[in-house]
Amino acid sequence: LESYIQSLKNVIILTERKLEELNVLYEQQKDESREKRNAARDMERELKTALRDQDYGRASDIEEQLATANSDYAAIDTKTDQTGDMIDRFETLLDIAKDRYQAVSNNREILIAGLRVIDVPGIKDLNILEKGSKWSRRGGSGFFQ
């Protein structure tokens, strides 16, 4: 049990570190995506200007550059979306690990004794299995209200 608790602690610590790294990477990717999007928009404006001026040679060159810029933007935008998705997944897994760690820590003695903790319907309403909380009635003065 102790090794399981320690491994949960380690998972939580490593996941928190990884989340920090992913958040930094996500911010960098968002900045890069914004830069590439702005570069592509600038090229689109140049292309419109070249076409308006009937400078078709220049427009052709800009069009090739625009295709590359749009491709670069699409690539970084996809990576940014993937990083955001990974952050969401890691946050979900971190919440699960923290909940599991809390449950095992709170029920340590029960688990060591070899007893099973089962989910009893309505037990949460009684507030008797939560560590540190006293049972209290919810509204009303009578027991059966």
Backbone hydrogen bonds, N-H to C=O, Kabsch-Sander energy under -0.5 kcal/mol:
donor,donor_aa,acceptor,acceptor_aa,energy
5,I,1,L,-2.7
6,Q,2,E,-2.6
7,S,3,S,-2.4
8,L,4,Y,-2.2
9,K,5,I,-2.2
10,N,6,Q,-2.5
11,V,7,S,-2.4
12,I,8,L,-2.5
13,I,9,K,-2.6
14,L,10,N,-2.9
15,T,11,V,-2.6
16,E,12,I,-2.4
17,R,13,I,-2.2
18,K,14,L,-2.6
19,L,15,T,-2.5
20,E,16,E,-2.0
21,E,17,R,-2.3
22,L,18,K,-2.9
23,N,19,L,-2.6
24,V,20,E,-2.1
25,L,21,E,-2.6
26,Y,22,L,-2.9
27,E,23,N,-2.1
28,Q,24,V,-2.2
29,Q,25,L,-2.8
30,K,26,Y,-2.5
31,D,27,E,-2.2
32,E,28,Q,-2.6
33,S,29,Q,-2.9
34,R,30,K,-2.4
35,E,31,D,-2.3
36,K,32,E,-2.6
37,R,33,S,-2.6
38,N,34,R,-2.4
39,A,35,E,-2.4
40,A,36,K,-2.3
41,R,37,R,-2.2
42,D,38,N,-2.4
43,M,39,A,-2.1
44,E,40,A,-2.1
45,R,41,R,-2.2
46,E,42,D,-2.3
47,L,43,M,-2.7
48,K,44,E,-2.4
49,T,45,R,-2.5
50,A,46,E,-2.8
51,L,47,L,-2.5
52,R,48,K,-2.5
53,D,49,T,-2.3
54,Q,51,L,-0.9
55,D,50,A,-3.0
56,Y,54,Q,-1.1
59,A,55,D,-2.2
60,S,56,Y,-2.0
61,D,57,G,-1.7
62,I,58,R,-2.6
63,E,59,A,-2.4
64,E,60,S,-1.7
65,Q,61,D,-2.1
66,L,62,I,-2.9
67,A,63,E,-2.0
68,T,64,E,-1.8
69,A,65,Q,-2.7
70,N,66,L,-2.9
71,S,67,A,-2.0
72,D,68,T,-2.6
73,Y,69,A,-2.5
74,A,70,N,-2.5
75,A,71,S,-2.2
76,I,72,D,-2.3
77,D,73,Y,-2.5
78,T,74,A,-2.1
79,K,75,A,-2.1
80,T,76,I,-2.4
81,D,77,D,-2.2
82,Q,78,T,-2.4
83,T,79,K,-2.5
84,G,80,T,-2.4
85,D,81,D,-2.2
86,M,82,Q,-2.3
87,I,83,T,-2.4
88,D,84,G,-2.2
89,R,85,D,-2.3
90,F,86,M,-2.9
91,E,87,I,-2.6
92,T,88,D,-2.0
93,L,89,R,-2.7
94,L,90,F,-2.7
95,D,91,E,-2.2
96,I,92,T,-2.0
97,A,93,L,-2.6
98,K,94,L,-2.7
99,D,95,D,-2.5
100,R,96,I,-2.6
101,Y,97,A,-2.7
102,Q,98,K,-2.6
103,A,99,D,-2.5
104,V,100,R,-2.7
105,S,101,Y,-2.7
106,N,102,Q,-2.7
107,N,103,A,-1.6
108,R,105,S,-1.0
111,L,107,N,-2.6
112,I,108,R,-2.6
113,A,109,E,-2.2
114,G,111,L,-0.8
115,L,110,I,-2.0
118,I,116,R,-0.6
120,V,118,I,-0.8
123,I,120,V,-2.3
125,D,122,G,-0.7
126,L,122,G,-0.7
126,L,123,I,-0.7
127,N,123,I,-0.8
127,N,124,K,-0.5
128,I,123,I,-0.7
133,S,130,E,-1.5
139,G,137,R,-1.0
145,Q,142,G,-0.9
